[in-house]
Amino acid sequence: MFLYINRMKDPAADPAAEFGAWQDRFFGNLANPGALLDLFDYLPGVYMYVKDIQGQFVRANRVVCEVVGVASPSEVIGKTDFDFFPPAIAAQYVEEDQRVISSGKPLTDQVWLVPGPNGLPHWYLCNKIPLYDREQSVVGIAGIKRPYESGGGNATGYGRLLSVVEYVSEKYGEEIEVSDLAAHTHLSVSQLQREFSRLFGITPVRYIREVRIGVARHQMATSDDSLATIANHCGFYDQSHFTRQFKNSTGMTPMEYRKRFQV
């Protein structure tokens, strides 16, 4: 309040600049400003991470650790997305990071499918911002991902398609037609395809495939089940169909994935 009163006595003063300088001094005097990031560990379901310009993790909260399968943030530091995800998936993350770094502009409310503890992917909204050094050069990015339904997305559209999301999560191991999904939304097939693509950025058919691939990835990493058994459980026609779809999605064959990521 003292600063505010003094500014009002000086019409030439710039309130924004003065508050900015005061804010910089406050954070600059903190013994450990990074401790503020610890608060992200207490936000349920929210991912938080900081990466340098090479894409190496500088900081990640506990939710990120759970997703990539490590016990503590110290096991993430210095690693990149390619250490935790198949090449095709990691490349998508890195490509988006580089868009922020090269443009110097934030990306807001990007829709991503993120795997849960059982491999089932869930919809998240992702926000990323560039991080600058004192010379105003971009030196990295910071990002958060929050559940789509609680993140300020198109609530009406999401609610209408929530039955589709739930249906696929329950029936991914069975034969699913787009007409089955349309029946759960009281939309025509063409309306469902249009609405789903508008809201989530992918077609319902691709969503079904990504759910199946996500569960298969989890099972290959955490079980000794045969690839044929996993393919059948996840709703693929046969092992060859499974292999084609899996490589198209991840950039690796199922066997290559298992050798690299099996716990």
Phi, psi and omega in degrees: 000325179300316179297320181297314181297317179298321180294322181295336177279347182237093183301337182281347183291149178258105183304318183295317181293320181293316177295323179298317179294320178297319179296317179299319179295319181300308181291326179293335181271354178290136180294325182216079182299334179296341179297337177300330181290343178300334181299333181293341177291344184256009176261106185298129175078001182260128177269138174223136179207156174230134179232152174275183187291341176273001180085011178277138178292128174260329179204145175209145180272182187293330180295319176299317180300319179297320182291318183273355173082037176239161187276332185211160179302332181298336180278352179263328186303132179087349178271168177237174178302330181291343176281343187238342184232155175302154186308314184294325180285314178300322181297325178294317178298314183294320180299319179291320176303316182293331176297320179291316182295315184287326182273335185070018182239147179288157170245130184238142173053046171279134184270127180227148169268123183238131182291143174266184183301331180261010180092340179294124180282148178234155181278132178228153171260130183248135175233132180229143177230148174284150176247134185247149171270185183291343176267009178066031172260142178290126182241359179170192178222161170230144182215155172226151172232132180229150182307134186304315187291341179248013187250014177084020178283194180286090188299320181294312180296319180296316180301321181292328183261000180300326179295329176294313180301314181293320180298313181295322179298327181273329190245014186302335180279355181252171176289128181233127174254152178299329178296328176296317180293320180299324181297332181280348181247355183059036176241160171286166179300316181293322178294317179298313181299319181293314181294316182295316180295322179295318186282317188250349176084002176222163180281159176302323180297317179292325178298315177303315181297317183292326176296314180297317179295320180299316178293319179298319177302316181296316182293323179291329182278337189240000181224170176254014179301146178294158179296325178296319179295316180296317180301315181294318181296327185267006172092016178271149185299314180202179185292326180292321176296318178300314182298316180297312182294321182295314180293323178298325183276322189250342184085005180226154171283160177304319180295318178298319180297314182298317180299325183275323191246354182296133181286000000 
